[in-house]
Amino acid sequence: MFQNPDAKARCALLKSVRTIAVVGLSPNAVRPSYGVSKAMQDFGFRVIPVHPAASEILGEKVYPSLKDIPEKIDLVDVFRSAEL
């Protein structure tokens, strides 16, 4: 049976994160997903945008879905509209 890792194990996992796929990353600079992703880039993380209708965001190639990303992803961050 699966058990969530304790706080120490979660911290260790997060310290190993380098590449983050951001599902719902908006090309609009006023959207929260853009600001958070830009901040993650500024902290040294590689951000890979996932958006079905964009080609480049924050200087990175955009992929239409997670399954289309050809490299290893350490963490997935999901943004969705608050209206949903």
C-alpha positions as CSV (number, residue, x, y, z in Angstrom):
1,M,0.0,0.0,0.0
2,F,1.3,3.5,-0.9
3,Q,2.2,5.9,1.8
4,N,3.1,9.5,1.2
5,P,6.7,10.3,2.1
6,D,7.4,12.1,5.4
7,A,8.5,15.7,5.5
8,K,12.2,14.9,5.4
9,A,11.8,12.7,2.3
10,R,9.6,15.3,0.6
11,C,12.3,17.9,1.1
12,A,14.9,15.6,-0.3
13,L,12.8,14.9,-3.4
14,L,12.1,18.6,-4.0
15,K,15.9,19.4,-3.7
16,S,16.5,17.0,-6.6
17,V,14.0,18.8,-8.9
18,R,15.6,20.6,-11.9
19,T,13.1,20.3,-14.8
20,I,9.5,21.3,-14.3
21,A,6.7,20.8,-16.8
22,V,4.1,23.5,-16.4
23,V,0.7,22.4,-17.7
24,G,-1.5,25.4,-18.6
25,L,1.4,27.9,-18.7
26,S,-0.1,31.0,-20.3
27,P,1.8,33.2,-22.8
28,N,0.0,36.1,-21.2
29,A,2.4,37.8,-18.8
30,V,-0.3,38.9,-16.4
31,R,-1.5,35.4,-15.7
32,P,-0.4,33.7,-12.5
33,S,1.1,30.7,-14.4
34,Y,3.4,33.0,-16.3
35,G,4.6,34.8,-13.2
36,V,5.2,31.7,-11.2
37,S,7.0,30.0,-14.1
38,K,9.2,33.1,-14.7
39,A,10.1,33.0,-11.0
40,M,11.0,29.3,-11.2
41,Q,13.3,30.1,-14.2
42,D,14.9,32.9,-12.3
43,F,15.7,30.5,-9.5
44,G,17.4,28.2,-12.0
45,F,14.8,25.6,-12.8
46,R,14.2,24.5,-16.4
47,V,10.6,25.2,-17.2
48,I,8.9,23.3,-20.0
49,P,5.6,24.8,-21.0
50,V,2.6,22.6,-21.9
51,H,-0.1,24.4,-23.8
52,P,-2.0,23.2,-26.8
53,A,-2.1,26.5,-28.7
54,A,1.3,28.2,-28.2
55,S,4.7,27.5,-29.7
56,E,7.1,29.4,-27.4
57,I,6.7,30.8,-23.9
58,L,9.5,32.3,-21.7
59,G,12.0,31.3,-24.4
60,E,11.1,27.6,-24.2
61,K,9.5,25.4,-26.8
62,V,5.9,24.6,-25.9
63,Y,4.6,21.1,-26.1
64,P,0.8,20.3,-26.6
65,S,0.7,17.7,-23.9
66,L,2.9,16.0,-21.3
67,K,3.3,12.9,-23.4
68,D,4.9,14.9,-26.2
69,I,7.8,16.1,-24.0
70,P,10.9,14.0,-25.1
71,E,13.0,14.5,-22.0
72,K,12.8,13.5,-18.3
73,I,10.6,15.7,-16.2
74,D,11.2,15.9,-12.4
75,L,8.0,17.7,-11.4
76,V,4.7,18.6,-13.0
77,D,3.0,21.9,-12.0
78,V,-0.6,22.2,-13.2
79,F,-2.5,25.5,-13.6
80,R,-6.1,25.6,-14.4
81,S,-8.7,28.4,-14.8
82,A,-10.3,29.3,-11.5
83,E,-13.7,29.3,-13.3
84,L,-13.5,25.6,-13.8
